[in-house]
Amino acid sequence: MNHSLPTEGSNDHASTPSATQPGRGGDSTSAASAIDRLKLLSYNIQAATTTRRYHEYVTHSWRQVLPHVGRMDNLDAIAECLREYDMVGLQEADAGSLRSGFLNQTGYLALHAGFSYWHHQSNRRVGRFAHVGNSVLSRFVPDAIEEHRLPGAIPGRGVLLTRFPLEQGFLVLAVAHLALGRRAREQQLNFIYELLCDEPNVILMGDFNASPQSPEIQRFIEQSAYVGDGAEQASFPSWRPRRAIDYIMVSPSLKLHQIQPLPLLFSDHLPIAAEVGLPSPLREFAVPVPAHSGV
């Protein structure tokens, strides 16, 4: 389903070129151009709900199911931040429900941050009250999208794969949101490893709900040989970061530079930013292919 503005009734998922605004990547109708370095951001936006104390999970719990005035202000502030980046992975973006005013937040952010392309993967719907999932926003149009449900006793987790053509081969951007329970995370990381193990050029980002020292994260890094920056980047809770549970990892063929959390208080997580050097220049395409759901 293609559209240039997020509207009620068209909010399950979309692969769409947004209205073009100035920014890196330029006009989506331009000729293919070579890019060998990307600015990345991963952000669990908590449906653009500000949380600044643990007790607000209880006292402000109504914000998880009902609209509130500050949500649009937060979205506008997030959009301003996203303008600086080439590819963005979001978690807990609302696809259009009562609490978001039936607005697809990913589409809104893409439009107001000037991205050429966006796609939302819907993973969990709570009636008409909440409708969340993973999203990708990009200044470059991919040639394929895959949506995959992650295993686990409690449904509602997923990984979104976006494939971009390089001058030689492909780049896969994977955005994931893992479970709270350790056993489910182990299953989900095994699933992601099997999904990506044959891909030579991978960027994996998202909210993994586990520290770098956790056995499941250590095992995944050993299996995949994916690279972080070697240091913990505390991102949760946003008002006093103590836990490093948000990640940007890359396969050994890519070079990861300048990874750091950003001090933005529009969610209960801080965003993680990084720059990545590619093994082969990225090619920009003008017209997206239709999205399709995976397993």
C-alpha positions in Angstrom: 0.0 0.0 0.0 1.6 3.3 -1.1 0.8 6.7 0.2 2.7 9.9 1.0 0.8 10.8 4.2 0.0 8.5 7.1 -3.8 8.2 7.4 -6.3 6.2 9.4 -7.2 3.0 7.6 -3.8 2.6 5.9 -1.6 2.0 8.9 -0.8 -1.7 9.0 2.4 -1.4 7.0 3.6 0.5 4.1 6.6 0.8 1.8 6.5 4.2 0.4 8.6 7.0 -0.9 7.9 10.0 1.3 7.5 13.6 0.1 11.1 14.6 -0.6 12.8 17.2 1.5 16.4 18.5 1.5 18.8 16.1 3.2 21.4 13.5 2.5 20.2 11.2 -0.2 18.6 14.0 -2.1 15.8 13.6 -4.6 14.6 10.0 -4.7 14.4 10.3 -8.5 18.1 11.2 -9.0 20.5 8.9 -10.8 22.2 6.1 -8.8 25.0 7.5 -6.6 27.8 5.9 -4.7 27.8 6.1 -0.9 30.4 4.2 1.1 29.7 5.6 4.6 26.3 5.7 6.5 25.0 7.5 9.5 22.8 5.2 11.5 20.4 5.5 14.4 18.5 2.9 16.4 15.7 4.1 18.7 13.0 2.5 20.9 10.6 5.5 20.9 8.0 4.0 23.2 5.3 5.4 20.9 6.7 8.9 21.5 5.8 8.7 25.2 8.1 10.5 27.6 9.0 8.6 30.8 11.4 10.2 33.3 10.9 8.2 36.5 10.1 4.5 37.2 6.9 5.5 39.0 5.6 7.0 35.8 5.1 3.5 34.4 2.2 3.4 36.9 1.1 7.0 37.3 1.3 7.7 33.6 0.2 4.2 32.4 -2.9 5.8 30.8 -0.5 7.2 28.1 0.1 3.7 26.8 -3.6 3.5 25.7 -4.9 7.0 25.4 -3.7 10.1 23.4 -2.0 13.0 25.2 -0.9 16.4 24.0 2.8 15.9 24.4 3.0 13.0 22.0 3.0 15.1 18.9 5.6 17.5 20.4 7.8 14.5 21.0 7.3 13.2 17.5 8.3 16.6 16.0 11.4 16.6 18.2 12.3 13.1 17.2 11.9 14.0 13.6 14.3 16.9 14.0 16.9 14.5 15.4 16.4 11.9 12.6 17.2 14.5 9.9 20.9 13.9 10.6 20.9 10.2 9.7 20.8 8.0 6.5 19.1 4.9 7.9 17.1 4.6 11.1 15.6 1.6 12.9 12.7 2.2 15.3 11.2 0.0 17.9 7.8 0.5 19.6 6.5 2.8 16.8 2.7 2.9 16.7 1.2 2.1 13.4 -2.1 4.0 14.1 -4.3 3.4 17.2 -6.3 5.4 19.7 -3.2 6.5 21.7 -1.5 7.9 18.6 -4.6 9.5 17.3 -4.7 6.9 14.6 -1.5 8.3 13.1 1.2 6.0 11.7 4.1 7.4 13.6 6.7 6.0 11.2 5.1 7.7 8.2 4.8 11.0 10.1 8.5 10.9 11.1 9.6 10.0 7.5 7.6 12.9 6.1 8.8 15.5 8.6 12.4 14.3 8.7 12.7 14.1 4.9 13.3 10.4 4.3 12.8 8.9 0.9 11.5 5.6 2.1 9.9 4.0 5.1 8.4 0.7 6.1 6.6 -0.4 9.3 6.3 -4.0 10.6 3.3 -4.5 12.8 4.0 -7.0 15.6 1.5 -6.4 18.4 -2.0 -5.0 18.4 -4.0 -4.3 21.6 -7.5 -3.7 20.2 -7.8 -0.1 19.1 -5.6 1.1 21.9 -2.1 0.3 20.7 -0.5 -1.1 17.6 3.3 -1.3 17.8 6.2 -2.8 15.8 9.5 -2.2 14.1 10.2 0.4 11.4 12.9 1.4 9.0 13.4 4.9 7.5 16.0 5.3 4.8 17.3 8.0 2.4 17.9 5.2 -0.1 15.2 2.9 -1.5 15.8 -0.8 -1.0 15.0 -3.5 -3.5 13.5 -6.0 -1.0 11.8 -6.1 2.5 11.2 -9.1 4.7 9.1 -9.3 7.8 9.7 -12.2 10.2 7.9 -13.1 13.5 10.3 -14.1 16.2 9.7 -17.3 18.2 8.6 -17.1 21.9 5.8 -18.2 24.2 4.3 -14.7 24.1 3.8 -13.4 20.5 4.4 -9.9 19.4 8.2 -9.7 18.6 9.7 -9.4 15.2 12.7 -8.6 13.0 12.5 -6.5 9.9 15.0 -7.0 7.1 15.7 -4.4 4.4 18.1 -5.3 1.5 20.0 -2.5 -0.3 22.1 -3.1 -3.4 25.8 -2.3 -3.3 28.1 -2.0 -6.3 29.2 -5.5 -5.3 26.6 -7.6 -3.4 24.0 -6.4 -1.0 23.7 -4.7 2.4 21.1 -6.1 4.9 19.7 -3.8 7.6 17.9 -5.8 10.3 15.8 -4.1 13.0 14.8 -6.3 15.9 13.0 -6.0 19.3 13.7 -9.0 21.6 11.7 -10.4 24.5 12.0 -9.6 28.2 12.6 -13.3 29.1 16.1 -14.9 28.7 14.8 -18.2 27.2 12.8 -16.4 24.6 15.7 -14.1 23.8 18.0 -17.2 23.2 15.4 -18.6 20.8 15.1 -15.3 19.0 18.8 -14.7 18.7 19.2 -18.2 17.3 16.5 -17.4 14.8 18.2 -14.2 13.8 21.5 -15.9 13.4 20.1 -18.6 11.1 18.3 -15.8 9.1 21.5 -13.8 8.6 24.4 -16.2 8.8 24.8 -16.4 5.0 24.6 -12.7 4.5 28.1 -11.1 4.2 27.2 -7.5 4.8 24.8 -7.0 7.8 23.8 -4.1 10.1 21.8 -5.4 13.1 20.2 -2.9 15.4 17.5 -2.8 18.0 16.3 -3.2 21.6 17.6 -6.6 22.7 16.6 -6.3 26.4 19.9 -7.8 27.5 23.3 -6.5 28.5 26.5 -7.3 26.5 27.6 -9.7 29.3 24.4 -11.8 29.2 25.1 -15.4 28.0 22.7 -15.2 25.1 24.3 -12.0 23.7 27.8 -13.4 24.2 26.8 -16.6 22.4 25.3 -14.7 19.5 28.5 -12.6 19.1 30.7 -15.7 19.1 28.5 -17.4 16.5 28.1 -14.4 14.2 31.4 -12.6 14.7 29.4 -9.3 14.6 31.2 -6.3 15.9 30.2 -3.6 18.4 32.5 -0.9 19.7 33.8 -3.0 22.5 32.3 -0.8 25.3 29.0 -0.7 27.0 26.7 2.1 25.8 24.1 2.5 28.6 20.8 3.6 27.1 18.1 2.6 29.6 16.4 4.1 31.5 16.8 7.4 29.5 16.7 9.6 32.6 19.5 7.8 34.3 21.1 5.3 31.9 22.5 2.2 33.6 21.8 -0.7 31.2 23.2 -1.2 27.8 20.4 -3.0 26.1 20.1 -1.1 22.7 22.6 -2.2 20.0 24.1 -1.4 16.6 26.2 -4.4 15.5 27.8 -5.0 12.1 29.3 -8.0 10.3 33.2 -8.1 10.0 33.0 -6.7 6.4 31.8 -3.4 7.7 33.7 -0.8 9.8 31.8 0.6 12.8 32.7 4.2 13.9 31.6 6.6 16.6 28.9 4.6 18.3 27.3 6.5 21.1 23.9 7.1 22.9 22.3 10.5 22.4 20.9 12.4 25.4 17.3 12.7 24.1 14.5 12.3 26.7 11.5 11.5 24.4 11.2 7.9 25.4 12.3 5.6 28.2 15.3 4.6 26.0 18.1 6.7 24.6 18.8 6.4 20.9 22.0 4.8 19.7 23.9 6.5 16.9 26.8 5.2 14.8 28.7 5.6 11.5 29.4 2.6 9.3 31.9 2.2 6.5 30.7 -0.1 3.7 32.9 -2.6 1.8 31.4 -1.5 -1.5 29.5 1.7 -2.4 25.7 1.7 -1.9 23.6 2.3 -5.0 20.5 4.5 -4.7 17.3 3.3 -6.5 14.4 5.4 -7.5 11.3 3.2 -7.2 10.5 0.8 -4.3 9.2 -2.7 -4.8 6.0 -3.8 -2.9 6.7 -5.0 0.6 5.9 -8.6 1.6 5.4 -10.4 4.9 7.8 -13.2 5.9 7.1 -16.1 8.2 
